[in-house]
């Protein structure tokens, strides 16, 4: 008997422009990094990227998220992606990403940047700025290797949150903190790594 793949309906049609950032947090630090969308998500070579000690205010978090989304760029063309511009963008993205993590490692007493990648909670943030007013904040589950993933749509109840982009910095920051409480550590853990 032939098995059919379940088709999941997209919330937005392919090519709908959006902005994106990632928020990471440990017991020592929090970071907010703007993404560029160009054949996938990449650390923005020119967008907003900041880190601070963990004990920042919700207002600081909200302002950082707003600035990261403002500087995020959607560069994916509707036609085929040309190889050369993508290669150049990835090179500058990687250079800035490694420098950012090097700075973070130095600021918070890690042996090297690789040590900062081991354990942290992470949120994925998207804003379909042309078609909806709300920011979507997605909590993640971390793996034993340090990678992060969101859940399938049928399992994301209570793990995906929305807040208007026009909300105050404090309201956006409060929603980020609420979403962090829904992150899960590796294996069977149902708790954030850094509550």
N, C-alpha and C positions, 0 to 999 in steps of 0.2 A: 504494500500500500504506500502510495506517495505521500510524503509529509509536506505540508505547505508552511512556508515561513509566515509568521504573524507580521502584518504590516502595521507599523505604528504611525498614526497620523501626526505630522509635524504641527506644532502650534503656530508656526509662521512658515510661509513658503520659502523654499530655497532661494537664497540671494537677498533675503530681508536683512537690511543693514542693522548692525548692532555694535555696541561698545562693550568692552570687557575689562575686568581687572581681577586680580587674585589677592586675597588677604590671608596671611599666614600668622600663626601665633604659637608661642611656647610659654614656659614659665618665666622667661627672661625678656622676650621681645615680641613686637608685633610689626608686620610689614604690609604695605599696600603697594601693589605694582600694577601699572597700566599695561594692557596687552595691545598688540597690533594683530588684526585679523587679516591674514594674507596666505591663503592656502592652508589654514590652520591657525592656532593661537601661538603667539610668540611674545617674549619679553619685549616691550616696546623700546626701540633704539632711541627714541626721543621723548617719550611720554613720562608722566610722573611716576617716581619710585621713591619710597621713603620707608625708613624703619625707625623705631623708637623703643624705649623700654616699655614693658607690658602695661605699666600703670598709667596709661593715658586716659583722658576723659572721652566719653561718648562723642562730645563735640569735635575733638581732634580726629577721631575715627571717621565720623561723618564727613568732615571737611576733606580728609585725605581720599575717601572713596569718591566723593564728588569730583575732586581734581583729577583723580586717576581716570574716571570715566570721561571727563571732559577732554582729556588728552589722548584717549584711546582712538585708534584709527581703523576704519574698515576699508581695506585696500583690495579685497578679493574681486577681480573683474567677473562679469557675467560670462565672458568667453574664456577660452583656455588661458591659463596662467603662463606668462613667459618665464622661461627658466632663469635667465640672467638676472633680472631684477630680484627674483625670489632668493637666489643664491647670495646676492649682495646684502639683502635685508637680513637674511639669517645670520650672516657673518657679523654684521654690526649688532644684531640682537644678542648673539651669544657673547660677544666681547663685553657688552654692557651688563649682561646678566651675571657673568663671572666676576666682574669688578664689583657689582652690587653685593654679591654673596661674600666676596673677600672682605669688603668693608664691614658687613654685618658680623662676620666671624671675628674680626679684629675688635670691633666695638663691644662685643659681649663675651669675650674671653674664650672663644673656641680655638682648638688647636689649628684648624684649617677650615676652608669653606665647605669641604666635604662633610665635616662633622656637623655643620648646621643643617644638612639635608636629612639627617637620620630620623628625627622625630619632631613633628609639629602638626598642629591642626590647621586645616585649610578650608577656605570658602571660595567658591566660584561665583563671580558676580557678572550679570549681563543686563544690558538695557537696550531694548529695541526702540531706540529714540525716535524713529519716524512714525511708529504705529501705536505705541502705548506709553503712558506716563509713569509706569511703575518700574523700579529696579527689581530684578529677580536675584535673590541671594540663596545659594545652594550649599548646604552643609555636605561634608564628604566623609568617606571612610578611608582610613589610611591602611596600607598594607605593611607587612613585616619588612619590606624593602624600602619603605618610605614614600612610595607612590600614593597618590590620592585619586579616588574616583567617586562620582555621584552614583545614585541608585537608579535602577530602571524606573520608568514612569509609574509602574504599578506598585512601587515600593517607596515612593517619595513623599507620602502623606506625613506631614509634620516635620519635613526636612527641607522644604523649599518655602521661602518667605518672600513677601513683596512689600515694598515701601515706595511711595511716590518720590520721584527725583526732586520734586519741588518741596518735599518735607524739610524740616529744619535739620541742621547738622546733628543735633542731639538725637532726633528721632531716627535718623539713618544709623547713627552709632549704636543706639539702643537695639535696633533690629539686627545689626551685625553681631552684637554680644549675645543676643537671644539665639541666633543661628549657630554661633560657636558652641552653645550648650547642646546642640543636636549632632555634633560631629562624633564619630566613633573611631576608636583605636583598632589595631589589627586583630585578626582572629574573631573570636566570639564576643569581643568586647562591645558593649553598647554605650560606653562612656567616652567622652573626649579624652585625648591624651593629657591635655592641660586644662582642666575645668576652671 
